[in-house]
Amino acid sequence: MERRRGLLQIQTGAVEEKPLQTVSDLFEFAEEVGIDIDEYKMGLAESLSIPLPDGRYAIAIDPSKIISTADAKAKLAHEMGHCCTGSFYNKYAACDVRQKHENRANRWAIEQLIPETELDNAIANGCANIFDLAEHFEVTEDFMRLAVCWYTHGNLAADLYF
């Protein structure tokens, strides 16, 4: 399966292809494509992404709500998914479905952090359950459930299968 980088690669030109395996990789990629990432205390929200008036994107992450490196990686990749796919919802639009945009961001994050061939290889090499797979890919178990659901069932309704 080919790794895709989303709309930003088209808009910004060629971006060097390298796997997004660590939080540092995600920060480097964000810098390459011009996504600003800042720490910000946000009350209820843990992270958010927004399009800026000049066409760039920004991500805010509340560091007090990040519980692990795996959690940071999953949240940052999800927010980058919003930016790289242009999936932002408008609470004032009558026909805008929030979950559609959340799913698009999650699919982008999954395909970047856990390519299908690498998931298949991990399973073939003995990762036998969600916990083992999450540890192998350094993501949260909830994120891993979404990834398995996406590649197995073609949807992100993990609560129906796990």
MOQUI-V892072 format. One record per residue. N is the residue number from 1. RES is the residue in one small letter. OMEGA is omega in whole degrees, 0 to 359 (999 if undefined). Layout:
N,RES,OMEGA ; N,RES,OMEGA
//
This chain:
1,m,181 ; 2,e,177 ; 3,r,178 ; 4,r,181 ; 5,r,175 ; 6,g,185 ; 7,l,185 ; 8,l,179 ; 9,q,179 ; 10,i,183 ; 11,q,186 ; 12,t,182 ; 13,g,185 ; 14,a,174 ; 15,v,181 ; 16,e,179 ; 17,e,172 ; 18,k,184 ; 19,p,174 ; 20,l,186 ; 21,q,184 ; 22,t,175 ; 23,v,178 ; 24,s,177 ; 25,d,180 ; 26,l,178 ; 27,f,179 ; 28,e,179 ; 29,f,179 ; 30,a,179 ; 31,e,180 ; 32,e,184 ; 33,v,174 ; 34,g,174 ; 35,i,177 ; 36,d,177 ; 37,i,180 ; 38,d,172 ; 39,e,183 ; 40,y,177 ; 41,k,191 ; 42,m,182 ; 43,g,183 ; 44,l,184 ; 45,a,176 ; 46,e,180 ; 47,s,176 ; 48,l,178 ; 49,s,181 ; 50,i,170 ; 51,p,179 ; 52,l,182 ; 53,p,182 ; 54,d,178 ; 55,g,176 ; 56,r,180 ; 57,y,177 ; 58,a,177 ; 59,i,174 ; 60,a,179 ; 61,i,177 ; 62,d,184 ; 63,p,179 ; 64,s,181 ; 65,k,177 ; 66,i,187 ; 67,i,181 ; 68,s,175 ; 69,t,179 ; 70,a,178 ; 71,d,178 ; 72,a,182 ; 73,k,181 ; 74,a,182 ; 75,k,180 ; 76,l,179 ; 77,a,178 ; 78,h,180 ; 79,e,176 ; 80,m,175 ; 81,g,175 ; 82,h,182 ; 83,c,186 ; 84,c,178 ; 85,t,183 ; 86,g,184 ; 87,s,177 ; 88,f,179 ; 89,y,181 ; 90,n,184 ; 91,k,180 ; 92,y,181 ; 93,a,184 ; 94,a,186 ; 95,c,182 ; 96,d,181 ; 97,v,185 ; 98,r,184 ; 99,q,178 ; 100,k,181 ; 101,h,177 ; 102,e,179 ; 103,n,179 ; 104,r,178 ; 105,a,178 ; 106,n,179 ; 107,r,179 ; 108,w,181 ; 109,a,180 ; 110,i,184 ; 111,e,178 ; 112,q,185 ; 113,l,186 ; 114,i,178 ; 115,p,185 ; 116,e,181 ; 117,t,178 ; 118,e,175 ; 119,l,178 ; 120,d,179 ; 121,n,180 ; 122,a,178 ; 123,i,179 ; 124,a,180 ; 125,n,170 ; 126,g,174 ; 127,c,192 ; 128,a,181 ; 129,n,183 ; 130,i,181 ; 131,f,179 ; 132,d,180 ; 133,l,179 ; 134,a,178 ; 135,e,180 ; 136,h,183 ; 137,f,179 ; 138,e,175 ; 139,v,178 ; 140,t,178 ; 141,e,178 ; 142,d,178 ; 143,f,180 ; 144,m,176 ; 145,r,177 ; 146,l,181 ; 147,a,179 ; 148,v,179 ; 149,c,180 ; 150,w,184 ; 151,y,181 ; 152,t,188 ; 153,h,179 ; 154,g,177 ; 155,n,182 ; 156,l,181 ; 157,a,185 ; 158,a,180 ; 159,d,176 ; 160,l,187 ; 161,y,184 ; 162,f,999
//
